[in-house]
């Protein structure tokens, strides 16, 4: 009985680790642009929001490539 619980816990911990790793990779792949305004507010736009956001993220990617 204790052996089965240990095995179940071990599998659960491995599945959790793999799930968290997958989620973090999905989040990291998203491109986004953060716009900062004079009043201190910030607007984050990802590339899946709209056509305008796709253009903004493409422009941001070009700027980063030129800077490197």
N, CA, C and O of each residue as an XYZ file, in Angstrom:
272
protein
N       0.808     -1.191      0.000
C       0.000      0.000      0.000
C       0.860      1.269      0.000
O       0.596      2.195     -0.767
N       1.876      1.313      0.847
C       2.758      2.476      0.919
C       3.566      2.616     -0.361
O       3.879      3.724     -0.795
N       3.895      1.490     -0.953
C       4.659      1.512     -2.199
C       3.831      2.128     -3.331
O       4.355      2.872     -4.160
N       2.544      1.811     -3.355
C       1.654      2.383     -4.363
C       1.480      3.886     -4.196
O       1.418      4.622     -5.181
N       1.401      4.341     -2.950
C       1.286      5.782     -2.695
C       2.551      6.511     -3.121
O       2.482      7.594     -3.703
N       3.684      5.929     -2.837
C       4.946      6.538     -3.236
C       5.031      6.644     -4.755
O       5.431      7.681     -5.285
N       4.657      5.582     -5.452
C       4.695      5.584     -6.913
C       3.741      6.629     -7.476
O       4.084      7.339     -8.421
N       2.543      6.726     -6.901
C       1.569      7.722     -7.348
C       2.101      9.134     -7.107
O       1.975      9.991     -7.981
N       2.679      9.386     -5.963
C       3.254     10.694     -5.664
C       4.402     11.044     -6.588
O       4.545     12.189     -7.019
N       5.217     10.044     -6.887
C       6.337     10.256     -7.799
C       5.840     10.628     -9.194
O       6.345     11.569     -9.806
N       4.853      9.891     -9.694
C       4.287     10.204    -11.006
C       3.615     11.577    -11.028
O       3.718     12.311    -12.011
N       2.933     11.912     -9.948
C       2.279     13.211     -9.866
C       3.290     14.347     -9.884
O       3.052     15.370    -10.527
N       4.407     14.189     -9.196
C       5.427     15.235     -9.186
C       6.085     15.386    -10.557
O       6.386     16.503    -10.977
N       6.310     14.284    -11.252
C       6.893     14.363    -12.594
C       5.914     15.024    -13.563
O       6.317     15.863    -14.368
N       4.640     14.658    -13.495
C       3.635     15.256    -14.373
C       3.501     16.752    -14.104
O       3.348     17.535    -15.042
N       3.556     17.153    -12.850
C       3.465     18.573    -12.506
C       4.660     19.342    -13.056
O       4.498     20.434    -13.600
N       5.844     18.787    -12.920
C       7.044     19.431    -13.428
C       6.989     19.585    -14.945
O       7.331     20.641    -15.476
N       6.565     18.546    -15.635
C       6.453     18.621    -17.090
C       5.394     19.635    -17.514
O       5.591     20.361    -18.488
N       4.291     19.690    -16.807
C       3.233     20.645    -17.131
C       3.678     22.085    -16.944
O       3.396     22.939    -17.784
N       4.367     22.356    -15.853
C       4.855     23.709    -15.605
C       5.892     24.107    -16.648
O       5.886     25.242    -17.125
N       6.772     23.193    -17.003
C       7.774     23.468    -18.034
C       7.127     23.786    -19.362
O       7.548     24.717    -20.049
N       6.114     23.034    -19.733
C       5.408     23.271    -20.997
C       4.720     24.636    -20.985
O       4.791     25.369    -21.972
N       4.059     24.984    -19.885
C       3.391     26.278    -19.799
C       4.373     27.433    -19.903
O       4.101     28.418    -20.590
N       5.506     27.325    -19.234
C       6.495     28.394    -19.299
C       7.063     28.557    -20.698
O       7.328     29.681    -21.126
N       7.252     27.478    -21.407
C       7.736     27.584    -22.788
C       6.698     28.222    -23.695
O       7.056     28.987    -24.590
N       5.424     27.926    -23.487
C       4.368     28.537    -24.281
C       4.305     30.040    -24.030
O       4.129     30.822    -24.964
N       4.447     30.436    -22.790
C       4.410     31.857    -22.446
C       5.613     32.575    -23.041
O       5.482     33.689    -23.546
N       6.776     31.952    -22.986
C       7.998     32.572    -23.483
C       7.954     32.773    -24.999
O       8.571     33.712    -25.501
N       7.254     31.931    -25.733
C       7.203     32.030    -27.192
C       6.347     33.187    -27.674
O       6.489     33.614    -28.820
N       5.470     33.702    -26.841
C       4.608     34.794    -27.257
C       5.407     36.090    -27.334
O       6.143     36.440    -26.412
N       5.248     36.787    -28.443
C       5.869     38.101    -28.570
C       4.903     39.130    -28.024
O       3.689     39.005    -28.187
N       5.440     40.136    -27.383
C       4.572     41.200    -26.903
C       5.341     42.505    -26.884
O       6.570     42.536    -26.822
N       4.575     43.575    -26.940
C       5.116     44.921    -26.884
C       4.520     45.587    -25.656
O       3.317     45.497    -25.412
N       5.364     46.254    -24.889
C       4.895     46.993    -23.728
C       5.056     48.481    -24.014
O       6.160     48.957    -24.281
N       3.954     49.202    -23.956
C       3.958     50.642    -24.194
C       3.878     51.359    -22.850
O       2.955     51.123    -22.071
N       4.833     52.222    -22.584
C       4.862     52.995    -21.350
C       4.479     54.433    -21.667
O       5.004     55.029    -22.607
N       3.567     54.984    -20.885
C       3.076     56.337    -21.106
C       3.641     57.287    -20.059
O       4.170     56.851    -19.036
N       3.527     58.601    -20.319
C       4.095     59.621    -19.433
C       3.513     59.582    -18.027
O       4.202     59.915    -17.062
N       2.256     59.182    -17.900
C       1.632     59.175    -16.575
C       2.023     57.948    -15.749
O       1.538     57.778    -14.630
N       2.891     57.098    -16.287
C       3.369     55.932    -15.557
C       2.596     54.658    -15.843
O       2.936     53.596    -15.322
N       1.559     54.750    -16.664
C       0.790     53.546    -16.986
C       1.491     52.744    -18.077
O       2.321     53.269    -18.819
N       1.143     51.476    -18.160
C       1.762     50.583    -19.118
C       0.692     49.749    -19.793
O      -0.270     49.333    -19.146
N       0.845     49.500    -21.073
C      -0.073     48.665    -21.833
C       0.741     47.574    -22.504
O       1.641     47.863    -23.293
N       0.429     46.312    -22.194
C       1.129     45.175    -22.802
C       0.240     44.597    -23.894
O      -0.925     44.281    -23.654
N       0.794     44.459    -25.089
C       0.051     43.949    -26.237
C       0.777     42.716    -26.750
O       1.962     42.787    -27.076
N       0.080     41.580    -26.826
C       0.710     40.388    -27.386
C       0.359     40.273    -28.864
O      -0.511     40.993    -29.354
N       1.023     39.384    -29.566
C       0.867     39.305    -31.014
C      -0.408     38.586    -31.442
O      -0.659     38.460    -32.641
N      -1.217     38.113    -30.502
C      -2.439     37.405    -30.861
C      -3.686     38.254    -30.662
O      -4.795     37.766    -30.876
N      -3.533     39.511    -30.257
C      -4.685     40.344    -29.915
C      -5.444     40.816    -31.153
O      -6.638     40.544    -31.285
N      -4.779     41.507    -32.043
C      -5.447     42.077    -33.216
C      -4.417     42.300    -34.317
O      -3.238     41.980    -34.166
N      -4.888     42.852    -35.417
C      -3.995     43.127    -36.543
C      -2.970     44.201    -36.166
O      -1.799     44.104    -36.533
N      -3.416     45.217    -35.435
C      -2.508     46.269    -35.006
C      -1.422     45.722    -34.086
O      -0.256     46.100    -34.199
N      -1.799     44.850    -33.196
C      -0.798     44.288    -32.286
C       0.210     43.424    -33.028
O       1.382     43.388    -32.654
N      -0.220     42.734    -34.064
C       0.719     41.946    -34.860
C       1.724     42.852    -35.554
O       2.905     42.516    -35.646
N       1.262     44.003    -36.045
C       2.173     44.958    -36.683
C       3.150     45.545    -35.672
O       4.337     45.697    -35.962
N       2.644     45.877    -34.474
C       3.514     46.441    -33.444
C       4.585     45.449    -32.998
O       5.747     45.820    -32.829
N       4.198     44.195    -32.807
C       5.194     43.203    -32.395
C       6.209     42.945    -33.498
O       7.383     42.710    -33.213
N       5.775     42.985    -34.751
C       6.718     42.821    -35.865
C       7.714     43.984    -35.897
O       8.909     43.779    -36.111
N       7.213     45.205    -35.682
C       8.107     46.363    -35.649
C       9.075     46.263    -34.475
O      10.253     46.593    -34.615
N       8.598     45.817    -33.337
C       9.469     45.645    -32.175
C      10.539     44.605    -32.417
O      11.691     44.792    -32.024
N      10.170     43.505    -33.063
C      11.155     42.465    -33.385
C      12.234     43.006    -34.321
O      13.413     42.689    -34.165
N      11.824     43.829    -35.300
C      12.807     44.414    -36.229
C      13.772     45.338    -35.488
O      14.978     45.321    -35.736
N      13.227     46.142    -34.577
C      14.081     47.062    -33.822
C      15.088     46.317    -32.963
O      16.243     46.731    -32.859
N      14.666     45.239    -32.356
C      15.572     44.455    -31.509
C      16.655     43.813    -32.363
O      17.819     43.787    -31.965
N      16.286     43.291    -33.537
C      17.283     42.682    -34.425
C      18.304     43.710    -34.900
O      19.492     43.403    -35.003
N      17.850     44.923    -35.187
C      18.780     45.968    -35.635
C      19.699     46.402    -34.502
O      20.865     46.722    -34.728
N      19.174     46.410    -33.289
C      19.977     46.842    -32.149
C      21.053     45.822    -31.800
O      22.101     46.185    -31.265
N      20.808     44.574    -32.091
C      21.800     43.539    -31.766
C      22.773     43.473    -32.883
O      23.707     42.672    -32.841
